[in-house]
Amino acid sequence: MFFYEIHDGDEDVGSAVLLMHEDQLEPLEFFALVKKARALIKDAYEEDSLSEAIANELQRSSGFVHITDDKLLASVNVDESDELTYLVQSDGGTRSVFLRADDVGEDIDPDA
């Protein structure tokens, strides 16, 4: 597996997307595919950003896998302190945060 990244040029958005492909592509080859996809969709796309739209087009047309949050199984926040090191697990469009609390205080409303 080889991973590729596309950054959105809109500084207000500041997003980047990850793609995976089974083959290793030369950087100029990947760049050419991105430019081709951009030309196809730049005037009409439904995604939140141009980079997401390009990633989805590359998934449809060129065998890439667009790595999106729905493919994310788990994420860990790390910090030098134990209190700020915790697991974030995705499941069915929701994310659960697992914290260890030595002192149990007020109940936390997960919908708040």
N, C-alpha and C positions, 0 to 999 in steps of 0.2 A: 504494500500500500504506500502511496505517495500523496502528500498533502500539499495543497496550493491555497493561496489566500488572495482575495480581492478586497482592496480598500475603496471606500466611497470617497470621492473627491469633495463632496459637500462637507465643509468643515462644521456646519451646524448639526449634521447627522452623526458624523464621526464613527461610522460603522465599518466593520470588516466582516467578511464571510469566509468560511473555510470550505474547501472542497477536497474530496478524496478521489483518486483514480488508481486503478490497478497497475497502470503503466507509468514509467518515469518519462515525463516529457521534458524536452529542452525548454529553458525559460522563454526563448523566442517563439517556440511552437505554442506554448501556453498563451503567450501574449497575443499571438495571431488568432487563436480560438476565442479569447476574450473580446478582441476587437470585432471579430465576425459576429459574435453573439450580441455585442453592444449595438452594432449597426442594425441587426434584425429587430431589436426590441426597444431601442432608445426613445422612440416617439409614442409608444403605447405599451405600458406595463401596469400591472395591478399591485405589485409588491410595494412595500414601504420605501424601498431604496433601489437605485439603479444597480448597485452591487448584488442585491438579493435577486433581482430580475435576471441579471446576467448568469448568476450561479444556477438558477432554475433552468434557464435556457441551455446551459452547458450540461446539466443533468439530463435534460430531454434529448439533446442532440449529440453529445460526445462521450457518454459513458461515465461522467463524473457523478459522485454522490455529494449533494449539498448537505453539509453537516449543520443541522438545525437543532434548536432546543428540543424538539420532539424526539430526536435521536439520542439526546443526552440522558444517560442513566443515573449518573451521580456526579456531584461536584463537591469539592472540599475547600472550605475557606481555611487557610492556615495563617497563623500569627505566632509571634513569640510567646504569647500568653495562652494558657490552656483554655481560658474562657472564650477566646476569640478563634479557637480552632474547632470547627464543626463541619458536619456532613450536611449537604443539601442534596436531596434525592428527588428526581423527577419521576412522576408516575401519572400517565393519563392527562397531561396538560396542567397538572398541579405540581408544586414543589413543596417538599416537606423539609424542615430544618430540624436537625437532631442536635440538641444541646444537652450537656450534662450540667445539672444544677445541684450543687451541694446543699444550698439553702433554698428550700422550696418556699416561694413567696406567694403572691396573688396568682390566681389562675389567669392564664393568658388566653384571650379570645382569638382563635386562629382566623376568624373572619374580620377582625378589626383592622 
